[in-house]
Amino acid sequence: MSNSYSIRSTKIGNSAGFRLPAEFYREHPQFANADGWIEVLSPDTAIVRIVPRDDDEEDSVMMRLFLDFAMTEALKNNTLQPYTIEMSEAAHELIDGVELEDESEEDS
């Protein structure tokens, strides 16, 4: 799995960067549009770490969209109420004494 790829320094807008060959992305498509960082180990050696985008990130975007929708709907009819201490105490009374089983114990 260890392949070496030649990179070239290039100007990107007002910054500088490295250009990776198309072969790199063909062989490793998970790195397309990924983020990462570079760590300098010595004056002539650096390590580049590329982190593929995670599906959780897409889930996070979907959650944000859902919450935006929910907030818009809630504000339409002016039905939002502040969460009071009394509401919190009532919720705590409902779950008082409830014990949850440890999922890790169920798996064994």
Rosetta blueprint (number, residue, H / E / L):
1 M L
2 S L
3 N L
4 S L
5 Y L
6 S L
7 I L
8 R E
9 S E
10 T E
11 K E
12 I E
13 G L
14 N L
15 S E
16 A E
17 G E
18 F E
19 R E
20 L L
21 P L
22 A H
23 E H
24 F H
25 Y H
26 R H
27 E H
28 H L
29 P H
30 Q H
31 F H
32 A L
33 N L
34 A L
35 D E
36 G E
37 W E
38 I E
39 E E
40 V E
41 L E
42 S E
43 P L
44 D L
45 T E
46 A E
47 I E
48 V E
49 R E
50 I E
51 V E
52 P L
53 R L
54 D L
55 D H
56 D H
57 E H
58 E H
59 D H
60 S H
61 V H
62 M H
63 M H
64 R H
65 L H
66 F H
67 L H
68 D H
69 F H
70 A H
71 M H
72 T H
73 E H
74 A H
75 L H
76 K H
77 N L
78 N L
79 T L
80 L L
81 Q L
82 P L
83 Y L
84 T L
85 I H
86 E H
87 M H
88 S H
89 E H
90 A H
91 A H
92 H H
93 E H
94 L H
95 I H
96 D L
97 G L
98 V L
99 E L
100 L L
101 E L
102 D L
103 E H
104 S H
105 E H
106 E H
107 D H
108 S L
